[in-house]
Amino acid sequence: MIAGDRLNDVSGLVFSNPGITAAQKTTAALPFSEEAVGLSGKFHVRVAAEVQPGRYEVRAAGRHGLSNPRVFVVTTAVNELVTAVSHDPQTPTELPLEQFVNAACTAAQRDWFRFELKEPADLAIEFLAQRVDSRMIGQLRVFDSEGRSLAVARGSDDFDPTISLAKLPAGQYTLMLHDFLYRGGSEFPYQLVVRSNGGGVPSLFGLAEGKQEQAEGELPLNWNPASASSGGSSNLRLTEIAEPNAVQRLDVPSETNWWFQSDQSGQVFELSAKKGEQVSVSVLADRLGQPSDARLFVQRIEPQAEGQPKFHSIAESDDSYNIGNESLSLLTKDPMALWTASHDADYRVIVHDMDVGQMLVARQAFRLRVGTPTPGFDLLAFPAFPDKDLKQFRGFGSKLFRGSGEAIRVLALRHDGWTGPIKLSVEGLPAGVTAGEVVIAANQNTAQITLVAAEDAAAGNFKVVVSGASSDGKIKAVSTPATHVWGRGGGRDFVRSRINADLAFSISGDDLSPLTIGLGDGAVVDVKKGATLTVPIAITRREGGKDACVLRTRELPPGVTAADVTVAADKNEGNLEIKVSDKALPGTYSLWLQVETKIKLKPNVQVLKRTQDYRKHLQTLHDDSAKAAQLEAVKAAIIAADKQVEAAKGEAKEQQLTVYIPSPNLTFRVIDP
């Protein structure tokens, strides 16, 4: 199902894996026409045999550009679409084993299924909602044939529940599920599969064991934005996790997987370090999809001649970082600690799970990394939503007007003490699309890159990769792409985001922007502390872009100010004055302007022209005496065509919109007098 804004002329699907293709369904040609009519939003999808099972992304493509991505699952199992699920526990819907059921929950209702085991087996029930871009928070409960509850599991906003039952006897069982908040509708789909297996959590897509690498366009097992900083494998292999003992001895460096203790007593690890040696310790659990809230303590062990040793606190850590804003906040519950050994001694690291509940998962695991510091950074990049109010972020697509811009937001996650500037670059830009130099300053963690399409840029879709490098080029990182899935709503007062496969944009060949914004000449300029930098603003106005423009400066560093600039409706030029105080820190900075104005657009005059051309063709036939035998059929076709023309006029009707256009970037250096 395709739903959303401006999807009335969708003609294609774009997949993250090239082995997955789609052809638009068609219906019979219109009367007295030879061209088949495409059915908007309906496609035949083909998955090549070599495509690995997994989760991939698809975008709708058409007259209005590319949509935001949505997730779907490729699996070797049979898939069944159930349009009506039973809400009566006495007559549950039949659920075959090893088969995917696709359905959507209903508000204020419970869905009931029944499955049968022919012989005793270990059973695994896998539920997908959050992982397939659903708003649904799943709650599952399994009953035996006597109505006794055998197991219950609940998900969360970032976690789908699973149930594993060992040595289950043969017989009939009932499964009840619903949204935890009892919501429902088209935004609350889910997938469900019941499998008899060897025990433990099932590996639906070959991710838990066996498969070493992701296929092209495949999404990671865990896709929370914070996992951009996890590095290495993003999967906890449950079969390779060690059982806890009283004390674990670690070598440095080491990277190992462990189970949390079932209470808050904590896992204890010991290691040796020399005086002055720096050690980096990090716990990965939340970032790997575990519903955990870890806390980390580092203590020096001082042996005593008699009795127990003394423990001296060296460091402790809880939540590691909180970077971003309302659009996408990188908040992880995983702790990290960078500490320096005060003595030649043994040290101990204690890892607690502050959330020991078993409703989401019966047992929680973590990865512990201990080693020498590796200062650097990770990058997260996502399309910047064009709105004045950051709280209005939601899933959206791309329609890059020629002569205008769209933006990419970049967040830097610095680790192990890295504080330097990061120079950003964009790879994959097609001819006619440019991006100016952008630097995340040493005292900043965010930046925005504006992609600007020239007036003669060719229409088409393209993907870009954002990379960053230190000033000396020794530290480099490729950004992890992210996307907004849902805005506020559905009872959740926050923006939901996830990692996705790529940063994709679409240049419209049918649309020339009513406005083109120019800021300076693109050169990097120097400005002394205590001075004012004046930058010229140039506006190219076209049809539909005759209103006043208010330009607001964004990404200003501390100690630097700039007043809003208003360019009147009858003006095309202005000046931005950037005032640098004596307290500003020397360095290189990048900013951009958010241009608020009103424009007039005709959203889809092309569909009106098509219907009018067809109507003219019918009129020609009507007036052709040689077609007299077909006159009645032509008249009937004209009546239908007139209705199509009237409907198309609504799509072509001029609209006045308030828009927020990102200007090109301006990069400048603050220097000492």
C-alpha positions in Angstrom: 0.0 0.0 0.0 1.2 3.5 -0.9 -0.1 6.4 1.2 0.9 10.0 1.8 1.0 13.4 0.2 1.5 14.0 -3.6 1.5 10.3 -4.5 -1.2 10.7 -7.1 1.2 10.3 -10.1 3.5 7.5 -8.8 4.9 5.5 -11.7 7.8 3.6 -10.2 9.5 2.0 -7.2 13.1 2.4 -6.3 14.7 -0.4 -4.2 17.8 -0.3 -2.1 19.0 -3.6 -3.8 19.2 -3.6 -7.6 18.1 -7.2 -7.7 14.6 -6.1 -6.7 12.6 -4.5 -9.5 9.1 -3.4 -10.1 6.9 -2.8 -13.1 3.8 -0.7 -12.9 0.5 -2.5 -13.4 -1.6 -1.2 -16.3 -5.2 -1.4 -17.3 -6.8 -1.3 -20.7 -6.1 1.7 -22.9 -8.6 4.5 -22.9 -11.2 4.4 -25.7 -9.6 5.4 -29.0 -6.1 5.3 -27.6 -3.4 2.7 -28.0 -1.4 3.5 -24.8 -2.1 1.3 -21.7 -3.0 3.3 -18.6 -0.7 2.9 -15.6 -2.3 2.2 -12.3 -0.9 4.7 -9.8 0.7 3.0 -6.8 0.2 -0.6 -8.1 3.2 -2.7 -9.2 4.4 -6.2 -10.0 7.6 -6.7 -7.8 10.2 -9.2 -8.7 13.0 -10.4 -6.4 15.9 -12.0 -8.1 17.0 -15.4 -6.8 20.4 -14.1 -5.7 18.9 -11.5 -3.4 19.6 -12.6 0.2 16.8 -12.8 2.8 16.8 -9.6 4.9 15.2 -6.2 5.3 15.4 -3.8 2.4 14.0 -0.4 1.5 11.7 0.9 -1.2 10.8 4.4 -2.3 7.9 5.5 -4.5 9.0 7.6 -7.5 7.0 9.8 -9.8 6.0 13.3 -10.8 6.7 14.7 -7.3 10.1 13.1 -6.9 11.1 10.4 -4.4 9.2 9.4 -1.3 10.9 8.6 2.0 12.0 5.0 2.4 10.0 2.2 3.9 11.1 -1.2 5.0 10.0 -4.6 3.6 11.2 -8.1 4.3 12.6 -10.6 1.8 12.3 -14.1 3.1 12.3 -17.7 1.8 9.1 -18.4 3.8 5.6 -18.2 2.4 3.9 -14.9 3.0 0.1 -14.5 3.5 -1.8 -11.2 3.6 -4.7 -11.5 6.1 -7.2 -8.7 5.5 -9.5 -9.8 8.4 -8.0 -11.2 11.6 -10.3 -12.7 14.2 -11.0 -10.6 17.3 -12.8 -13.6 18.9 -10.8 -16.0 21.1 -13.3 -18.7 20.4 -12.8 -18.6 16.6 -9.1 -17.6 16.1 -7.5 -17.1 12.7 -5.5 -20.2 11.6 -1.7 -19.6 11.7 0.4 -22.1 9.8 3.9 -22.8 11.1 6.9 -21.4 9.3 4.7 -19.0 7.4 4.6 -15.2 7.5 1.3 -13.6 8.3 0.9 -9.9 7.2 -1.9 -7.9 8.9 -2.7 -4.7 10.7 -4.0 -4.3 14.2 -7.4 -2.7 14.8 -7.9 0.0 17.4 -9.3 -1.2 20.8 -9.1 -4.9 19.6 -7.1 -8.0 20.1 -6.0 -10.3 17.3 -6.4 -14.0 17.9 -4.5 -16.8 16.1 -4.4 -20.6 16.5 -1.5 -22.9 15.6 -0.9 -26.6 16.0 2.2 -28.6 16.8 2.1 -32.1 15.4 4.9 -33.2 17.7 6.9 -31.8 20.6 9.2 -29.0 19.6 11.1 -25.9 20.7 9.0 -22.9 19.5 10.0 -19.4 18.5 7.5 -16.7 17.8 8.9 -13.7 15.9 6.9 -10.4 15.6 7.9 -7.5 13.4 6.4 -4.1 13.7 9.0 -1.5 14.6 11.4 -3.2 12.3 9.1 -2.7 9.3 8.3 0.9 10.0 5.1 0.4 11.9 3.9 2.5 14.7 2.7 -0.6 16.6 4.2 -1.5 20.0 3.4 -5.2 20.1 2.2 -7.3 23.0 2.0 -11.0 22.7 0.6 -13.8 24.9 0.6 -17.6 24.2 -2.0 -19.9 25.7 -2.2 -23.7 25.7 -5.3 -25.7 24.8 -6.6 -25.3 28.3 -6.4 -21.5 28.2 -3.4 -21.4 30.5 -1.0 -18.5 29.8 2.4 -19.9 28.8 4.4 -16.7 28.0 3.9 -13.0 27.5 6.2 -10.5 25.8 5.9 -6.8 25.1 7.8 -4.5 22.8 8.7 -0.8 23.0 9.1 2.1 20.6 12.4 0.7 19.4 12.0 -3.0 20.1 9.8 -5.9 18.8 8.9 -8.7 21.2 9.8 -12.4 20.7 8.8 -15.5 22.5 10.8 -18.7 22.8 9.3 -21.8 24.4 11.3 -25.0 25.0 10.0 -28.6 24.8 6.5 -27.6 24.0 4.2 -30.7 23.8 2.1 -31.5 20.7 -1.3 -29.8 20.6 -3.1 -26.7 19.7 -2.1 -23.3 21.0 -3.6 -19.8 20.9 -1.7 -16.6 20.3 -3.2 -13.2 21.3 -1.6 -9.9 20.2 -2.4 -6.3 20.1 -0.9 -2.8 20.2 0.2 -2.1 23.7 -1.7 1.2 23.6 -4.6 -0.4 21.7 -4.1 1.8 18.6 -4.8 0.5 15.1 -5.2 1.3 11.4 -3.1 1.5 8.3 -0.1 2.9 10.2 0.0 -0.2 12.5 0.9 -3.2 10.3 2.8 -6.2 11.6 4.3 -9.5 10.4 4.2 -12.6 12.5 5.8 -16.1 12.1 5.8 -19.1 14.4 8.7 -21.5 14.0 9.7 -24.8 15.5 13.5 -24.7 15.8 16.4 -25.7 18.0 15.6 -23.2 20.7 16.6 -19.6 21.3 15.7 -16.6 19.2 15.1 -17.5 15.6 17.4 -16.2 12.8 14.8 -15.1 10.3 17.2 -13.5 7.9 20.4 -15.2 8.5 21.6 -12.3 10.7 22.1 -14.0 14.0 24.4 -16.7 12.7 25.9 -17.8 9.5 25.8 -14.6 7.4 28.9 -12.4 7.8 28.1 -9.4 5.7 25.1 -7.4 4.7 23.9 -7.6 1.1 23.7 -4.4 -1.0 21.0 -2.2 0.3 20.2 -4.4 3.3 19.5 -2.8 6.6 21.4 -3.7 9.8 19.9 -5.9 12.5 19.7 -2.9 14.8 19.0 0.4 13.2 18.6 2.9 16.1 20.5 6.1 15.2 22.8 5.7 18.1 24.2 2.5 16.7 26.1 4.7 14.1 28.8 4.9 16.7 29.0 1.1 17.5 31.6 0.3 14.8 32.4 -3.2 13.6 29.7 -5.8 13.6 26.3 -4.5 14.7 25.1 -7.9 15.8 25.3 -9.7 19.1 25.6 -13.3 18.2 23.6 -15.0 21.0 25.4 -18.3 20.6 28.8 -16.6 21.3 27.9 -14.9 24.6 29.8 -16.0 27.7 28.1 -16.9 30.9 28.9 -14.6 33.9 31.3 -15.7 36.7 32.2 -13.9 39.9 35.2 -12.1 38.3 36.4 -12.1 34.6 40.0 -11.4 33.8 40.5 -9.3 30.6 43.5 -8.6 28.4 43.9 -5.2 26.9 42.8 -4.7 24.2 39.7 -7.0 24.2 36.2 -7.1 22.8 33.9 -9.7 24.3 30.2 -10.5 24.6 28.5 -11.2 28.0 25.2 -11.8 29.6 24.0 -9.2 32.1 23.4 -10.6 35.6 19.8 -11.2 36.4 19.9 -8.7 39.2 21.8 -5.4 39.7 24.8 -7.0 41.3 26.8 -6.2 38.2 29.4 -8.1 36.1 33.0 -7.6 37.4 36.0 -7.6 35.2 39.7 -7.2 36.1 42.6 -5.8 34.0 46.1 -4.5 34.5 47.4 -1.1 33.6 50.6 1.0 34.0 50.7 4.4 35.6 49.8 7.1 33.1 48.4 4.6 30.6 45.1 5.7 29.1 42.3 3.2 28.8 39.1 3.4 26.9 36.1 1.3 28.1 32.7 1.2 26.5 29.6 -0.9 26.8 27.4 -1.7 23.8 23.9 -2.9 24.5 21.3 -0.2 23.8 23.2 0.5 20.5 23.0 -3.2 19.5 19.2 -3.4 20.1 19.2 -4.7 23.6 16.5 -3.0 25.9 19.2 -2.3 28.5 20.3 0.7 30.6 23.9 -0.1 31.5 26.1 1.8 34.0 29.9 1.5 34.2 32.3 1.9 37.1 36.1 1.8 37.1 38.0 1.2 40.3 41.7 0.7 41.3 42.4 -2.4 43.4 44.7 -1.8 46.3 45.7 -5.1 47.9 45.9 -5.3 51.7 48.3 -7.4 53.8 45.2 -8.8 55.5 41.6 -8.9 54.6 39.8 -7.6 51.5 41.5 -5.1 49.1 40.5 -1.5 49.0 38.7 -0.1 45.9 39.4 3.4 44.8 37.0 5.1 42.3 38.6 6.1 39.1 35.7 6.8 36.7 32.0 6.1 36.2 29.7 6.6 33.3 26.0 6.3 32.6 24.3 7.7 29.4 27.1 8.5 27.0 26.0 11.5 24.9 22.9 13.5 23.8 23.6 15.3 20.5 21.1 16.7 18.1 17.7 18.4 18.5 14.0 17.8 18.0 14.6 16.3 14.6 16.9 13.5 15.6 18.5 13.2 19.0 21.4 10.8 19.5 20.8 9.7 23.0 22.1 6.3 24.1 22.0 4.5 27.4 25.3 2.9 26.7 28.2 4.1 29.0 31.7 5.0 27.8 34.7 6.0 29.9 38.1 7.3 29.0 40.5 7.1 32.1 44.1 7.3 33.0 45.8 4.7 35.3 47.0 6.4 38.5 49.3 3.5 39.5 50.9 0.4 38.2 48.0 -1.8 39.4 45.1 -4.0 38.8 41.8 -2.3 38.0 38.3 -3.6 38.0 35.4 -2.6 35.7 31.9 -3.2 36.9 28.9 -3.2 34.5 25.4 -3.0 35.9 22.1 -3.2 34.0 19.8 -0.6 35.7 16.8 -2.1 33.9 16.4 -5.7 35.0 12.8 -6.2 33.8 12.0 -9.2 31.7 8.9 -8.0 29.9 10.8 -7.0 26.8 13.3 -9.8 26.7 14.0 -12.6 29.2 17.8 -12.1 29.1 19.9 -9.2 28.0 23.4 -9.1 26.7 26.2 -6.6 26.1 29.5 -6.2 24.4 32.5 -4.8 26.4 35.3 -3.1 24.6 38.5 -2.3 26.5 41.6 -0.8 24.8 43.8 2.1 24.1 42.0 5.3 23.1 41.5 5.9 19.4 40.4 9.5 19.1 38.1 10.1 16.2 34.5 10.6 15.2 31.5 8.9 13.7 29.0 10.8 11.4 25.3 10.5 11.0 23.6 12.2 8.0 20.0 12.6 7.2 17.8 14.9 4.9 16.9 18.1 6.7 13.2 18.7 7.0 12.3 22.1 5.5 10.3 23.6 8.3 10.7 26.5 10.7 9.5 24.4 13.7 11.9 21.6 14.4 9.1 19.7 16.2 7.3 19.2 12.9 9.8 16.7 11.6 8.3 13.7 9.9 9.0 11.2 7.2 9.4 13.0 3.8 11.0 12.6 0.4 12.9 14.6 -2.1 11.9 16.9 -4.9 14.9 19.1 -5.8 13.7 22.0 -7.9 16.1 23.2 -10.5 17.5 26.6 -9.3 16.9 25.7 -5.6 18.3 23.5 -2.8 17.7 20.7 -0.4 19.8 20.1 2.7 21.6 17.3 4.5 21.9 17.4 8.3 25.1 16.0 9.7 25.8 15.0 13.4 29.3 14.3 14.7 29.8 11.8 17.5 33.2 12.5 18.9 35.0 9.8 21.0 38.1 9.2 23.0 38.8 12.9 23.4 38.7 14.0 19.7 38.0 17.7 19.5 39.3 18.9 16.2 37.4 20.4 13.2 35.8 18.0 10.7 35.8 19.0 7.0 32.8 17.5 5.2 32.5 16.4 1.6 29.7 15.0 -0.5 30.4 12.2 -3.1 28.0 11.1 -5.8 26.7 14.5 -6.9 25.5 14.5 -10.6 26.4 17.2 -13.1 24.6 20.4 -12.2 24.4 19.8 -8.5 26.9 21.4 -6.2 27.7 21.6 -2.4 29.9 24.2 -0.9 32.7 23.6 1.6 31.3 22.8 5.1 33.2 22.4 8.3 32.0 21.2 11.7 34.0 23.4 14.0 36.2 22.1 16.8 33.5 23.3 19.3 30.5 22.1 17.4 28.8 18.7 16.7 26.4 19.6 13.9 26.3 21.1 10.5 24.1 21.3 7.5 25.1 20.9 3.8 22.9 22.5 1.1 22.7 20.7 -2.3 22.0 23.3 -5.0 20.7 22.3 -8.4 21.5 24.5 -11.4 18.7 25.8 -13.6 19.8 23.4 -16.3 20.4 20.3 -14.1 19.2 17.1 -15.7 16.2 15.3 -14.1 16.8 12.1 -12.3 17.4 10.4 -9.0 20.8 10.2 -7.3 22.4 9.0 -4.1 25.2 10.7 -2.2 27.7 9.8 0.5 28.8 12.3 3.1 32.3 11.9 4.5 34.4 13.7 7.0 38.1 14.2 7.6 40.3 15.8 10.2 42.4 18.9 9.1 45.5 16.7 8.5 43.5 14.0 6.8 44.6 11.3 9.1 41.2 10.6 10.6 38.4 9.9 8.2 34.8 8.6 8.5 32.0 7.8 6.2 28.6 8.9 7.5 25.8 6.5 8.4 22.6 7.6 6.6 19.4 8.0 8.7 15.8 8.8 7.9 12.7 10.0 9.8 10.0 7.4 10.0 7.2 9.1 11.9 6.5 12.5 13.2 4.7 13.2 16.4 1.3 11.5 16.7 -0.2 8.1 17.4 0.1 8.9 21.1 3.9 9.4 20.9 5.2 12.9 21.5 8.5 12.5 19.7 10.0 12.0 16.2 11.0 8.4 15.3 14.1 7.9 13.3 16.3 5.0 12.2 19.3 4.1 10.2 18.6 3.6 6.5 20.3 2.4 3.4 21.2 5.6 1.6 20.8 9.3 1.1 18.7 9.6 -2.0 17.5 12.8 -3.8 15.5 13.5 -6.9 15.9 16.4 -9.4 12.6 17.5 -10.9 12.8 18.0 -14.7 9.4 19.7 -14.8 9.9 22.3 -12.1 12.0 25.5 -12.0 12.2 27.1 -8.6 10.4 30.4 -8.2 13.4 31.6 -6.3 17.2 31.1 -6.4 19.2 32.3 -3.4 22.8 33.4 -3.6 25.0 33.9 -0.6 28.5 35.4 -1.2 30.7 33.9 -3.9 31.5 30.5 -2.4 35.0 31.5 -1.3 36.2 30.9 2.3 36.8 34.3 3.9 38.7 35.5 6.9 37.2 37.8 9.6 39.1 39.1 12.6 37.8 38.9 16.2 35.9 42.1 17.0 35.2 42.8 13.3 32.0 42.5 11.1 31.8 40.5 7.9 29.4 41.8 5.3 28.2 39.1 2.8 26.0 40.0 -0.2 22.7 38.2 -0.7 21.3 37.9 -4.2 17.8 36.6 -5.1 16.7 35.6 -8.5 12.9 35.8 -8.8 10.8 34.0 -11.3 7.1 33.4 -11.8 5.5 32.6 -8.4 8.4 34.0 -6.4 7.5 37.7 -5.9 6.9 37.8 -2.2 9.2 39.2 0.6 11.9 36.9 1.9 13.0 36.7 5.6 16.5 35.1 5.9 17.6 33.7 9.3 21.1 32.7 10.0 21.6 29.1 11.2 24.7 27.3 12.8 26.2 30.4 14.3 29.1 29.5 16.7 29.4 31.0 20.2 30.5 34.6 20.1 29.2 35.2 16.6 25.9 36.9 15.9 23.8 37.9 12.8 20.5 39.7 12.6 17.7 38.4 10.4 17.6 40.0 6.9 14.4 40.9 5.1 14.4 41.4 1.4 11.3 43.2 0.3 9.1 41.9 -2.4 10.3 44.5 -4.9 14.0 43.9 -4.1 16.5 41.3 -5.2 19.5 42.1 -3.0 20.5 42.4 0.6 23.4 42.1 3.0 24.1 39.7 5.8 26.2 41.2 8.6 28.1 38.7 10.7 29.5 40.2 13.9 32.4 38.4 15.5 33.0 39.3 19.2 36.3 39.3 21.0 35.2 36.2 22.8 34.8 34.1 19.6 37.2 31.2 19.3 39.5 31.2 16.3 38.6 28.5 13.8 36.7 27.7 10.6 32.9 27.8 10.7 30.1 27.1 8.3 26.6 28.6 8.3 23.5 28.8 6.1 20.4 30.9 5.9 16.8 29.6 6.2 14.8 31.6 3.7 11.1 31.9 4.6 8.8 33.2 1.9 5.6 32.5 0.1 5.6 31.1 -3.4 2.9 30.2 -6.0 3.0 26.8 -7.7 0.9 24.7 -10.0 1.6 21.3 -8.6 0.9 19.1 -11.6 0.0 20.9 -14.9 1.4 17.9 -16.8 -1.6 15.7 -15.9 -4.0 18.4 -17.0 -2.1 18.7 -20.4 -2.3 14.9 -20.9 -6.1 14.8 -20.2 -6.7 17.9 -22.4 -4.7 16.4 -25.3 -6.7 13.3 -25.0 -9.9 15.3 -25.0 -8.8 17.2 -28.1 -8.0 13.9 -29.8 -11.6 12.7 -29.1 -13.0 16.0 -30.4 -11.1 15.4 -33.7 -12.7 12.0 -34.0 -16.1 13.5 -33.2 -15.8 16.0 -36.0 -14.4 13.5 -38.5 -17.3 12.4 -40.8 -15.3 9.3 -41.6 -15.8 8.2 -38.0 -19.6 8.5 -38.1 -20.1 4.9 -37.3 -18.3 5.3 -34.0 -19.9 8.6 -33.1 -21.9 7.3 -30.1 -18.8 5.6 -28.7 -16.8 8.8 -29.2 -19.5 10.9 -27.4 -19.4 8.5 -24.5 -15.6 8.8 -24.3 -15.9 12.6 -24.5 -18.2 12.6 -21.5 -15.7 10.5 -19.5 -12.8 12.6 -20.7 -14.5 15.9 -19.6 -14.7 14.5 -16.1 -11.0 13.6 -16.2 -10.2 17.1 -17.3 -12.1 18.7 -14.5 -10.4 16.4 -12.0 -7.0 17.3 -13.4 -7.7 21.0 -13.1 -7.6 20.5 -9.3 -4.1 19.1 -9.5 -3.0 22.0 -11.8 -4.7 24.7 -9.8 -2.2 27.3 -8.5 -1.4 27.1 -4.8 0.2 29.5 -2.5 2.6 27.9 -0.1 4.9 29.1 2.7 8.3 27.5 2.2 11.6 27.3 4.0 14.5 27.2 1.5 18.1 26.5 2.6 20.6 28.9 1.2 24.0 27.8 -0.1 26.6 27.4 2.7 29.0 30.1 3.8 32.3 29.1 5.4 34.5 31.6 7.1 37.6 31.7 9.3 37.7 33.6 12.6 41.3 34.8 13.2 43.0 36.8 15.9 43.6 40.5 15.1 
